[in-house]
């Protein structure tokens, strides 16, 4: 059975609204859905309350002009038109939206089209998040960005962490603490994982020997690389190469995703510059 057929068969067994229930539990996230006439037909509790209604049923059937100031409604309608007419999503829109006090505030909106069983665009759904709060979530990563970029650019050299700390204007102790808080690993472990991930790429995409790769990414020798690689990836470099290089055309594809032991904490989406 084709994957799409399996998915479609599974979706037919779901009770309507099953997936949208997820959005009730997402912090600081407003969810909404509109039909093709741009009328609101669904929303999570946060969105419904922000629109001034007591429940979803009371809100359903109203459009943006019933709820928001005209200038806001015009902006929302314009992007809705783009999504519905093109059938393409609009991600990372920066728009004014009422905050808890009803005052206009910058929010980030993602909108995607919804399609009927016949393939026609039947409406859209979206999520709205505070721009300031999204920036606050991203800020720890931005603070460390000069350090992580320096590490990535200097994998083959001996890294002096006092110099890394100087680049971001921190003491070595503060640098250690901030890496642990943000990435859940020390900067030394972060560097080791960057080197191992680059090693994975070279093992799959090139015909360099393991020793050549080890030297190229900053390890002293084959043994030091193999030990660290096996500790993080849980297989030896040679085993990793045999397992994946046969299924990847050299110099054409990225290596398969890794399940690293003690992996990095995931970065937030990069929709904000």
GIGIBEL-V413851 format. One record per residue. N is the residue number from 1. OMEGA is omega as a letter, one per 40 degrees, with the letter a starting at -180 (none if undefined). Layout:
<<N | OMEGA> <N | OMEGA>>
This chain:
<<1 | i> <2 | a> <3 | a> <4 | i> <5 | i> <6 | a> <7 | a> <8 | i> <9 | i> <10 | a> <11 | i> <12 | a> <13 | a> <14 | i> <15 | i> <16 | i> <17 | a> <18 | a> <19 | a> <20 | i> <21 | i> <22 | a> <23 | i> <24 | a> <25 | i> <26 | a> <27 | i> <28 | a> <29 | i> <30 | a> <31 | i> <32 | i> <33 | i> <34 | i> <35 | a> <36 | i> <37 | i> <38 | i> <39 | i> <40 | i> <41 | a> <42 | i> <43 | i> <44 | a> <45 | a> <46 | a> <47 | a> <48 | a> <49 | i> <50 | i> <51 | i> <52 | a> <53 | a> <54 | i> <55 | a> <56 | a> <57 | i> <58 | a> <59 | a> <60 | i> <61 | i> <62 | i> <63 | a> <64 | a> <65 | i> <66 | a> <67 | a> <68 | i> <69 | a> <70 | a> <71 | i> <72 | a> <73 | i> <74 | i> <75 | a> <76 | a> <77 | a> <78 | i> <79 | i> <80 | a> <81 | i> <82 | a> <83 | a> <84 | a> <85 | a> <86 | a> <87 | a> <88 | i> <89 | i> <90 | a> <91 | i> <92 | i> <93 | i> <94 | a> <95 | i> <96 | i> <97 | a> <98 | i> <99 | a> <100 | a> <101 | a> <102 | i> <103 | i> <104 | i> <105 | i> <106 | i> <107 | i> <108 | a> <109 | i> <110 | i> <111 | i> <112 | i> <113 | i> <114 | a> <115 | i> <116 | i> <117 | i> <118 | i> <119 | i> <120 | i> <121 | a> <122 | a> <123 | i> <124 | i> <125 | a> <126 | i> <127 | a> <128 | a> <129 | i> <130 | i> <131 | a> <132 | a> <133 | i> <134 | i> <135 | i> <136 | i> <137 | a> <138 | a> <139 | i> <140 | i> <141 | i> <142 | i> <143 | a> <144 | a> <145 | i> <146 | i> <147 | a> <148 | i> <149 | i> <150 | i> <151 | a> <152 | a> <153 | a> <154 | a> <155 | a> <156 | a> <157 | i> <158 | a> <159 | i> <160 | a> <161 | i> <162 | i> <163 | i> <164 | i> <165 | i> <166 | a> <167 | a> <168 | i> <169 | a> <170 | i> <171 | i> <172 | i> <173 | i> <174 | i> <175 | i> <176 | a> <177 | a> <178 | i> <179 | a> <180 | i> <181 | a> <182 | a> <183 | i> <184 | i> <185 | i> <186 | i> <187 | i> <188 | i> <189 | i> <190 | i> <191 | i> <192 | a> <193 | i> <194 | a> <195 | i> <196 | i> <197 | i> <198 | i> <199 | i> <200 | i> <201 | a> <202 | i> <203 | a> <204 | a> <205 | a> <206 | i> <207 | i> <208 | i> <209 | i> <210 | i> <211 | i> <212 | i> <213 | a> <214 | a> <215 | a> <216 | a> <217 | i> <218 | i> <219 | a> <220 | a> <221 | i> <222 | a> <223 | a> <224 | i> <225 | a> <226 | a> <227 | a> <228 | i> <229 | a> <230 | i> <231 | a> <232 | a> <233 | i> <234 | i> <235 | i> <236 | i> <237 | a> <238 | i> <239 | i> <240 | a> <241 | a> <242 | a> <243 | a> <244 | a> <245 | i> <246 | a> <247 | i> <248 | i> <249 | a> <250 | i> <251 | a> <252 | a> <253 | i> <254 | i> <255 | i> <256 | i> <257 | a> <258 | i> <259 | a> <260 | i> <261 | a> <262 | a> <263 | i> <264 | i> <265 | a> <266 | i> <267 | i> <268 | i> <269 | a> <270 | i> <271 | a> <272 | i> <273 | none>>
